[in-house]
Amino acid sequence: MMLRKRVLVTGGAGFLGSHLCERLLAQGNDVICLDNFFTGTKDNVLHLLENRHFELMRHDVTFPLYVEVDEIYNLACPASPIHYQHDPVQTTKTSVHGAINMLGLAKRVKAKVFQASTSEVYGDPHVHPQTEDYRGNVNPIGPRACYDEGKRCAETLFFDYYRQHSLRIRVARIFNTYGPRMLPNDGRVVSNFIVQALKGESITIFGDGAQTRSFCYVDDLVEGFLRLMATGDDVTGPINLGNPGEFTIKQLAELVIAETGAKSKLIYKPLPQDDPLQRQPNITLAREKLGGWEPKVPLKEGLKRTIAYFDELLKKIGNGRRD
Ligand SMILES: NC(=O)c1ccc[n+]([C@@H]2O[C@H](COP(=O)([O-])OP(=O)(O)OC[C@H]3O[C@@H](n4cnc5c(N)ncnc54)[C@H](O)[C@@H]3O)[C@@H](O)[C@H]2O)c1
């Protein structure tokens, strides 16, 4: 008989969280989706509201929470610079107080707890590709610090709760992930390029476009989350999850143009401060610890699915223009 777990997903109405909720429900779990709707929306989980094993809760993780659960996925935190720099103090609070509250809850109810950390803990890396033992190169006083240092401190808290209270923790360092339900206007490169192309506008490249990124399709990432949570308690992480396939920003722009059939031109603007020049995960540890996990969806295929989502969304909000 399959045991139905009670699973809390903070930030569950966001991009990654909504896909995670879907998968957890499909596995037969009871899911509590918690969100303050800062960057997430009810629309992302509207299709799940009919499911009696799904519960949507408006709550801010910077305040304590009392619920009975078996597992907690802590995803609550704005993830794109536009949003996390909007109120940087609140961003640090969300990461740090949010971690304290979720760890406190996990301790009380003896739940396993997962932290959505980020490749940004590596800052502008001197090691390439980044392995988990690389300690990073983060500017603690720059405009990205509220996010990067907030996430670093959250990792610290997870490991202190692990050492001090024997908590069952899982820390994933997530690299650039894309897919349906990203926000159309949050400045993330994949959604930006797709929306610009679908509107027939020029595609804006920051820098000369030679900086590289790796792009993981959301389904592959969520599979990694589930495997990490299900694996033995000795696997605490931190563990890199992402797609090691490396593309320049210019290549991404060209692929988006090809897949949308747009006639967009490329325009170049200066690089923002502290923007990393290279970013690629080393996923050797994930492959080894998570039963051979690795991303399966090629960039071209993932882009197709993401473009289809944005095409529909732009038509719905009356913003789309295809020529
Ligand atoms: N998408 C990526 O490429 C990526 C990369 C690295 C790390 N991450 C991490 O994964 C998590 C999810 O990211 P995402 O891409 O889905 O972003 P997202 O902005 O779509 O999701 C974050 C969710 O958290 C909610 N939230 C924010 N502050 C909150 C608070 N104080 N209380 C409750 N809810 C709050 C937002 O409303 C939103 O629904 C984040 O923690 C992010 O840092 C994402």
The ligand as an SDF file (V2000), in Angstrom:
LIG
                    3D

 44 48  0  0  0  0  0  0  0  0999 V2000
   14.2770   29.2010  -11.4600 N   0  0  0  0  0  0  0  0  0  0  0  0
   15.5650   29.1610  -11.2820 C   0  0  0  0  0  0  0  0  0  0  0  0
   16.3150   29.1480  -12.2600 O   0  0  0  0  0  0  0  0  0  0  0  0
   16.1710   29.0960   -9.8980 C   0  0  0  0  0  0  0  0  0  0  0  0
   17.5610   29.0200   -9.8000 C   0  0  0  0  0  0  0  0  0  0  0  0
   18.1260   28.9530   -8.5390 C   0  0  0  0  0  0  0  0  0  0  0  0
   17.3360   28.9410   -7.4080 C   0  0  0  0  0  0  0  0  0  0  0  0
   15.9870   29.0190   -7.5440 N   0  0  0  0  0  0  0  0  0  0  0  0
   15.2060   29.0190   -6.3000 C   0  0  0  0  0  0  0  0  0  0  0  0
   14.0530   28.2300   -6.4280 O   0  0  0  0  0  0  0  0  0  0  0  0
   12.9710   28.8170   -5.7120 C   0  0  0  0  0  0  0  0  0  0  0  0
   11.7750   29.0090   -6.6180 C   0  0  0  0  0  0  0  0  0  0  0  0
   12.1500   29.8670   -7.6770 O   0  0  0  0  0  0  0  0  0  0  0  0
   11.1970   30.1810   -8.9150 P   0  0  0  0  0  0  0  0  0  0  0  0
   12.0510   30.2780  -10.1110 O   0  0  0  0  0  0  0  0  0  0  0  0
   10.0550   29.2470   -8.9070 O   0  0  0  0  0  0  0  0  0  0  0  0
   10.7500   31.6610   -8.5470 O   0  0  0  0  0  0  0  0  0  0  0  0
    9.2860   32.2580   -8.2930 P   0  0  0  0  0  0  0  0  0  0  0  0
    9.4780   33.6980   -7.9880 O   0  0  0  0  0  0  0  0  0  0  0  0
    8.3830   31.8830   -9.4050 O   0  0  0  0  0  0  0  0  0  0  0  0
    8.8210   31.4720   -6.9980 O   0  0  0  0  0  0  0  0  0  0  0  0
    9.0520   31.9170   -5.6890 C   0  0  0  0  0  0  0  0  0  0  0  0
    7.7310   31.8460   -4.9440 C   0  0  0  0  0  0  0  0  0  0  0  0
    7.9550   32.2260   -3.5870 O   0  0  0  0  0  0  0  0  0  0  0  0
    6.9060   33.1000   -3.2030 C   0  0  0  0  0  0  0  0  0  0  0  0
    7.4220   33.9360   -2.1070 N   0  0  0  0  0  0  0  0  0  0  0  0
    8.3530   34.9100   -2.1510 C   0  0  0  0  0  0  0  0  0  0  0  0
    8.5740   35.4250   -0.9320 N   0  0  0  0  0  0  0  0  0  0  0  0
    7.7540   34.7440   -0.0860 C   0  0  0  0  0  0  0  0  0  0  0  0
    7.5120   34.8110    1.3000 C   0  0  0  0  0  0  0  0  0  0  0  0
    8.1630   35.6930    2.0770 N   0  0  0  0  0  0  0  0  0  0  0  0
    6.5860   33.9690    1.8410 N   0  0  0  0  0  0  0  0  0  0  0  0
    5.9240   33.0780    1.0650 C   0  0  0  0  0  0  0  0  0  0  0  0
    6.1140   32.9710   -0.2570 N   0  0  0  0  0  0  0  0  0  0  0  0
    7.0230   33.7850   -0.8300 C   0  0  0  0  0  0  0  0  0  0  0  0
    6.5710   33.8910   -4.4390 C   0  0  0  0  0  0  0  0  0  0  0  0
    5.3040   34.4910   -4.4070 O   0  0  0  0  0  0  0  0  0  0  0  0
    6.6820   32.8030   -5.5120 C   0  0  0  0  0  0  0  0  0  0  0  0
    5.4780   32.1100   -5.6800 O   0  0  0  0  0  0  0  0  0  0  0  0
   13.4990   30.1230   -5.1120 C   0  0  0  0  0  0  0  0  0  0  0  0
   13.8790   29.9040   -3.7830 O   0  0  0  0  0  0  0  0  0  0  0  0
   14.7180   30.4240   -5.9490 C   0  0  0  0  0  0  0  0  0  0  0  0
   15.6780   31.1390   -5.2370 O   0  0  0  0  0  0  0  0  0  0  0  0
   15.3910   29.1020   -8.7610 C   0  0  0  0  0  0  0  0  0  0  0  0
  1  2  1  0
  2  3  2  0
  2  4  1  0
  4  5  1  0
  4 44  2  0
  5  6  2  0
  6  7  1  0
  7  8  2  0
  8  9  1  0
  8 44  1  0
  9 10  1  0
  9 42  1  0
 10 11  1  0
 11 12  1  0
 11 40  1  0
 12 13  1  0
 13 14  1  0
 14 15  2  0
 14 16  1  0
 14 17  1  0
 17 18  1  0
 18 19  2  0
 18 20  1  0
 18 21  1  0
 21 22  1  0
 22 23  1  0
 23 24  1  0
 23 38  1  0
 24 25  1  0
 25 26  1  0
 25 36  1  0
 26 27  1  0
 26 35  1  0
 27 28  2  0
 28 29  1  0
 29 30  1  0
 29 35  2  0
 30 31  1  0
 30 32  2  0
 32 33  1  0
 33 34  2  0
 34 35  1  0
 36 37  1  0
 36 38  1  0
 38 39  1  0
 40 41  1  0
 40 42  1  0
 42 43  1  0
M  CHG  2   8   1  16  -1
M  END
$$$$
